[in-house]
Structures are given as structure tokens and as C-alpha cells.
Amino acid sequence: MSHDMDCIYIRGGRLIDPARGLDTPSDLLTSEGKITSLGGAPPAGAVTIEARGLIVCPGFIDLHTHLREPGFSEKETIASGSRAAAAGGFTTVCAMPNTEPPQDTPETTAYVKDKATNAPVRVLPIGCITKGRKGHELADLAALARAGCIGFSDDGSAVPDPDIMRRALEFSREANLPIIEHCEDATLSGHGVMNEGPLAHRLGLKGIPNAAEESVIARDIELTQETGGWLHVAHVSTAGSVALIREAKARGIRVTAEVTPHHLTLTEAAIGDGDTSAKINPPLRTEADIQALIAGLQEGVIDIIATDHAPHTPADKDQDFTRALFGISGLETALGSLMALVHSDKLSLTELLTKLTKAAEMLGGRYGQIGTLAPGAIADIVIFDPEREWIVAPEQFYSKGHNTPLKGTLLKGRVLATISRGRLVYRDSALVIREREQVKG
């Protein structure tokens, strides 16, 4: 759904804007796609959204989304994935390049941008680091940057050649765009399918050791220091990785990092006796790793939360654990699962919302003023009920990917409305909206 509205008045919500340190009950008015004012009376004819008891905050920004187009439209399309994003409260998603063909040319980037023209939310392309994501030859990063890529990644694989990674980081310094690295030494992870440890041993499955992730992070940190580049570590999963990034930041190296909702809330125990919906790369780890990841978020060692939304078909997952593909469909469950950390006092609500919106800083204002409720900013807004309970029913997802280990799980916290560039692009039936209300003075 999408409604063009000249003027939306959000009444009585708790406005939280981490970028400005704002947390206050207030009304909010949007007009012509921008945030007009906080407080004050609405003009006659405004569309009024009743937000008493609800949180009103900047739209979430996801730096790591798999929209699967071109090439894998049976898993997801830019249209279906962006609708899922809107339902999850995301107003900006960044599309990973492991498509077919991969996003390693300006032409493929143009295809993604064209497909996203009518998407309900902002879709930003990420280009490949290497041609074909094969790791052998640097892609034309300058051409990809001119075409509109917001960063570069061979996600699904690390860059194996340190000299190629070094040259990519040198470009990142000049272009001020991140090299988004999937940190995994393939020789160490081998054909591993889950976290290495007692559970993998009991299930008779090959494990992926922490060192597979940490060794590449350590290498890339040194290359980043040498080049003065910008390294962004995707989907951090281990306590050791957090320690490496912490130390790198203390040394003044330009490293940013992300963590996913599933790595913050699920351990390897979610696999049970072999549930492929919990098969993810990097794998779900241990409770000790989760504690380190949360601490890393609170300290600012980990900068943002990103979903790594990875939709698959049932056939991709409905096979034995070794053959099933890695990935979790995560856009529509992100807020609900993460709110468990707030309800259990592991993160404050402001800390959580900071990490869901702070990627605006990494985008550097190239898409206007986003990630804030400041008057004059683009009207990207999410309204959610932090207390609303709901049961995850994947068959009701907007995403084509129903692959989630949260099926049947009771979550507490639900998005009720998403406004993207001033348009209401998602609305839950529980939300009270008064269309074109004549407001009395």
C-alpha cells in the first residue's frame, strides 16, 4: 500500500530521535515529503494518525539486505523485498551485489536503480569489490561509485587476495565509501555449516571456527591502517571479533561494524536437531558471544544493526542440513526480535533505535537529511507499539522468503506504520487514521 499525502499529522506519540538526543511526547507534522514541525496544531484537512502510547522515530536504515534481483526473482524481488522492508519499519535498504549477474558494472547498478524507482522505500545499490565476485580482479570501483553505489562488497565471500583488498581500501579512502567485508577465511571454514563446538559434534555436522572470521578481520584491520581506508565489517558474530574491532578503533583506524538481529538474539541452540531455518553464515554462536556483541553495541564498538535479510525458496531450505542454503529472512521480524533485548533490560530503547538509524551517518547526507526527525528532514518515519504482542507467521510476510527460525514465536513490539518520503507505505490494521480530518481551532 502507498498513499500520497500532502500533510500527515502524528498526534500524541513518544518522539525518539537519537541523532538529536530527543525523547519527548509531542505531535509531529509532515508536508510535501518533509518533516515540517514538532508540536503545534494540524492544519485543516490533515491526515491524522493517532499515536498515543506509540513510539515515533526515524525510519530504520538497513545497510545489508539481499533483494535477489537480478537473477533470483523466485527468492525475492526488489518490489517484494522493499514491501517487506516497509512492513519492518525500514525506509532505506542497501542491496547486496551477490545477484546474477553480480552488481559489478554500472549497467547492473542502473538495472537495480531502475527497478527501485517505484519501490515504497529507498533502495541503494552496493557494488562488487571484485569482478564477478570471484576475488581475482578488482572491479571498476570508480565507475560503480559514479553509477550510485554506496559501498562495495563481495558478500558471501571475503576478498582472498590481500593485495586486491589493499587496493580496494585505497580507493575507499579517496572515494569516502566503505569496503563492506564478509570476513571468512574459506580455508578455515571449509565446508562447515554451523558453529564449531560440542553441538556440531553431537549433530555430526562440520563446524565453522571463530578463527575463520577473526583472522580475516585482523588482516583487514592492518590493511586499513596501512591505507587509511574505510573498512566496514559485516555481520560480526564472535566475542573475538568485537575485541579486534575495539582495539582497532582505539588505534584510530577507520573501522565500522554491524551486527544482525539473529546474532544478537539467537544462539546455536536454535538449530535444535537440525533446523535448517537457523542455518546462517556466519553461524549462530554462543551465549558468551551474544553478551560480547551487546556490550560492543553499547560501547559503540559495533556501530549499527543490519538485518542481512536473506530470503530463500522452500526448496533451498527443505533438504538436509549440509545441503540447505545459508540465510534468514529478517526484515519483518527485526524490530520484534530486537525489542526482546529492551524488554529484558539488555539494551535501552534509545540504544536500539540509535543502532537502527545511525547508518544515515555512513551514507553521508548524499540522499538528503535522513535518520532524524529534525524539521526540514525527509519524512522517513516509523511508528511502532513497543508492547504489542504478535506471533510470527511467515506465510503472512510480504517477503517471498519465509525462511525464519522464529516461526510460531511470540514477539513483543510491532511496527504499525511506516512513512517513506512523506508517503504512508505501510499501515497495520490496528492503527487509527482519520483521513482528511477537519481540525477545529
N, C-alpha and C positions, 0 to 999 in steps of 0.2 A: 504494500500500500504506500501511496505517496500523495500528500496533499500540499499544494502550493497555498501558502497563507501569507498575506501581506503583513499580518500582525498577530502574534501569539502572546498571550498574557498568562504567565505561570504564577498561580496565586498560592501563597502561604507555605511554600516549600522551605526546607533547610538547605540553603545555598552553601556548597562547599567548593571553593576554588583554591586548590593547593598552590597554584602559581602565584597567588596574591596573598596567601595566608588568611583567606576569608572563610569563615564558618559562622553563618548567621541566618536567622529566619528572615525571609524577605520575599517580595514579589519580584518577578523578572519579566521584562518586555522585550520582544524581538520585532524587528520591522525590516523588510526588504533584505532578509538574509543576514542581518547583523543584530548583535545584542544592543538594544537601544538604551536601556536604563535598568537599574535595580531599584525597587521600591516605586512609589507613586501609583496613581490611579490609571487604569487602562483607558485608552480612547474608545469611544463608542464603536461598536462593530467588531471589536477584537474577538478572536477565538480564545476562550478562557479554559485553561487546564487547571483543575483543582489538585493542588499538590500538598495539602496539609498532611503531615505525617510521613512525607516522602522526601527523599534526597534529590536535590537538583545539582548537577555538577557538569563539568565539561565532558564532551563526548570522549569515549575511550579511543586510544590510538594503538594499533597493533602493528608492530614492526616486522612480524613474522607470520605470514598467512600463505597457505597453499590454495590457490584458486584453480589450479589444474589446467587452465586454458593458456595456450593452445595445446591440443593433443590428447587430453584425458577427460573429455567432457562427460564421460559416463560416471566419473568420480565427483566432479564439481564443475560448475561454470562460473564465470565472473558474475553473471546475473544471480545464480543461486547462492553463491558464496557471499556476495555483498548483501543479499537479503538476510542471510544468517547473521552477518556482522551487525546489521541494523537491529535485529532481534536481540543481539547480545549487548547492545549499548555502544558498539564501535562505530565511530563516524569517519575514521581513517584506517585503511588496511593497506599493508605493503605486500605486494605479490611476489613470492619467491620464484626464481627462474628455472626450477627443475621441471620444465614443461617439454613438449615435443612439437616443434623444435625448441631447444632451450633459448632463453632470452639473452642471446649473445650478440645480437645485431640490432641496429636502430629500427630495422623493419619489424622485428618481433616485438620490440618495445612499442612501436606505433600501433601494432595489432592489439596489444593489451590496452593501451590508452583508448583506442577507438571503441573496443568492446565495453570499456568502462564509462563511456560518455553518458549513458543514461542510467548508470548504477545509482542506487539510492544513497550510497556513501562514497567518499573519496577513495579511489584505488590508485596507489602509486607503485610503479614498477621497480623491481630490483633487478639489476643486470648480473650476468655471469662474471666471475673473475677470469675464468679461462674459456677458451673456445670449446663449445660443446660440453662444458663442464667436465672435460676429460683430464684436466690437470697438466697438459703438456705445453700449452702455448697461451700466453696472456691474450685475453680478448681486447678489442679496441675500446678501452675504458673511456677515453676522451669522447669518442663518438656516442657511446652509451650515455655518458653524462649529458651531452648536448641533446640527446633524444628524450631526456627527462628521468633517467634512473636516479634513485635517491641513495643508492649504495650498491655494493657488489658482493655476491655470494655464490659459492658452488654448493649451496646447502644440500645435504645428503652425503657430501664428501668434503673432507679437508683438502686444501691445496698441498699435495705431497712434496712438491719441489720447493725447498726454501728460497731459492733464487727467484722463482716466479712470485712467491709470496712477498719477498722483499721488494720487487719492482711494483707489485700492486700497492703495497703500503707507501712506497714513494709517491705514487700517483695520488693516493688518498690524502697525503699531506698537501699537495698542490691544489687538489680539487675540493678539499674540505668535505669529503664524502667518506663514509665508513666502509671498511672491508669487513664484512659480516662472515665470520668464520665458524663453520661446523667443525669443532675441534675433536677429531677422532683419528688416531693412528690405525689405519686399516690392518696393518701387520699385527698389531696387538689385539684389536677386537676380532680379527679373523672372521669366522662365521658365527660369532656369538649372537645370541638372541635375547638375553636378559642380563641383569646384574650378576656379576660373578660373586659367588658366595654359597653358603650352605643350602639355600633354597634351590638354586640352579642345580647343585649337586644332587639334591633329593629328587628333583624332577628329571634328572638325566639330560639337562639342557646345557649347551655350551655358554659360558658366561662372558660378559664384556667387562674387563677390569677397569677400575678408576683410572689407572695409568694411561689407558688409551686416550682419554680426554685430557688429562692433566699434562701429559708430555707435549702435546701439540700446543696447548695454551702457553706452556713455559717457552717453547721455541718461538712462538709468535710474539710473545711479550718482548723477548730480546731483539727480534727483528723490528718491532715497533719502536723500541728505544733507539735503535741504530738509525732508523729512517726518519723519526719524528712524525710517523704516520698516525692513522686513527684505526685502531683495532676494535671491533665490536664482537664480543664472544656470544654466540648464540646458545640458547638453552643450556645454561650451566646446570650441572646435576650433582656435583660432588663437593664435599667439605674441602678437599684438597684444592679444587679449582677456585673456591672462594678465597682460600688463603693466598694463592698465587696472584689473584687479581687485587686483593687487598694490598699486598706487598708492592705490586706494580704501581698502583695509584699513589702509594706513599713515596715512591721514587719519582713521581711526576710524569709517568708515562701515560700517554693518551689511550687509555683502555676503557671502554664502556662494556656493559654486560646486561644480559637479560635472563630471566628465569620464567618457566611456564607454570600455569596453574596446576598441572598434574604433578610436576616435580615438587611443588610446594605442599601438596595435599595428599598424595598417594605414595605408598611405599611399594616395594616389590611384592608385598603380600597380596596386592590387588590381583596378581596373576593367579592366585589360588592353585588349582591343579592344572593350570594351562590355559587360562582365558586369554585368547588372542586379542581381545579388545584392549587389553592392558599392555600389549607389545608396542614399545615405542623406542625410538633411538634419539638421544641417549636413553638408556633404560631407566625405569623407576628404580630408585636406590633404597636407602635405609632411613630409619627414623633419625639417626645421627646426622645424615646428610640433610634432611629436611630442616633440622634445627639450625644447621650452619647456613643454609640458604636463607632462612627467615632472618637470622642475625645479619647476614650480608645485605639484605634489603634494608633493614633498619639503619645500618651504618652508612648506607649509600655506596657500598662496595658493588652491589648489583643495582643498576640504575633503573631498570624498567621491568615490567611484566609483559611478556608477549605470548600469544597462545600456541604458536606452532600448529595451528589448525591444519590437520592432515586428513582430509576425507578420503574414504575408500569405498569400493563397492562391497556388497556382502561376499562375493566370490573371492575378493582379495583377503578377507579375514576368515572365511569359513573353511579353513584347512588346518592341518596340524601346525603346532606352534612354530616349528622350524621353518616351514614354508610360508606362513602368513606374513603379510607385509607389515612394516612398521607404521604406526600412526594412530592418532586420536583426533576425532572431530570435536573441536573445543570452543568455537566461537560462542555458541548459545548457552554453554554451561559455565563459562569463565567466571562471571560475577557470582553466581550462586555457590560455586565451589569455593571461591576465594573468601566469600563472606564467612565461611566456617572459621577462618583464621581470626576474623574480627569478633565473632560471637564467642570464641574461646580465649579472647584477650591475648592472642599471639601477635596481632598487628592492630594498630588503631585504624579507624575508618579513614582518617586523613592520610595515614601512611599508605594504605591500599590505593586510594584514589590518586595519590601522587604518582605511584608506580604505573598506574593505568593511563596516565595523561602526560607524563614527563617526556615521552618520545617527541613531543612537539618541539622541545629544545634541540633535539638531534636533527629535525627537519629544517631548522634554521630560519623559519619565517618565510620560506620560499612559497608557501601556499596561503599566505595571509596570516593573520593573528588567530591561531587555534590553540586549544589546550587551556583556555581560560574563559571566565565569564565576564571579563572586563568590558565595559561599554565600548562599542566600536569593533569588538572582536567578531569573527564569523560565528554565527549562531549554530554551533555544534554542541548539542546538549543531550544529556541522558537524565531521565527521571526514573528512580527505582525505589522500591519498597524494601528496606533492609530486613523487615520481619516477615515478609510474605513467604510462606512455605509452598513448595511445589515438588512434584515427583517427576524425575527425568523420564520422558517418553520420547525416545529417538525418532519414532515414526511421525512425530509432530514437528520435527526440525524443519527449518527452511533449507538447511544444507542437504545436499544429496547424500552426504556421508553420515550414516547412523552409527558409526563405529565409536562407541564410548563405553568405558568400564563403569560409567555412572548410571547406566540404565536401571530404572527402578529405585534409584537413590533419592531420599528426601533431602532437598536443599532448602536453605533459608536465606532469601534475598533474591528479588526478581526485577528485571527491567520491565517498566510499564510503558515507557515512551522513549523514542529516540528522534531527535530533531537534527537534521543534517542540512547545513547551509540555509537554515530558516524553514525547511520543509519537514513536516511530520512524516517520517518514513517508516516508523513502526509504532503501533499502539496496541497495548493489551486491552482486552475487553473490560477489565476491572477499572480502567482509567476513566474518570469523569471529565468529559469535554463539553463545553457549551459553545456550540457553533454560532459565531456572529452575534454574540450576546450584546444586547443594548444595555450598557452600563449607565446607571444613573449617577449623576454628580453628587 
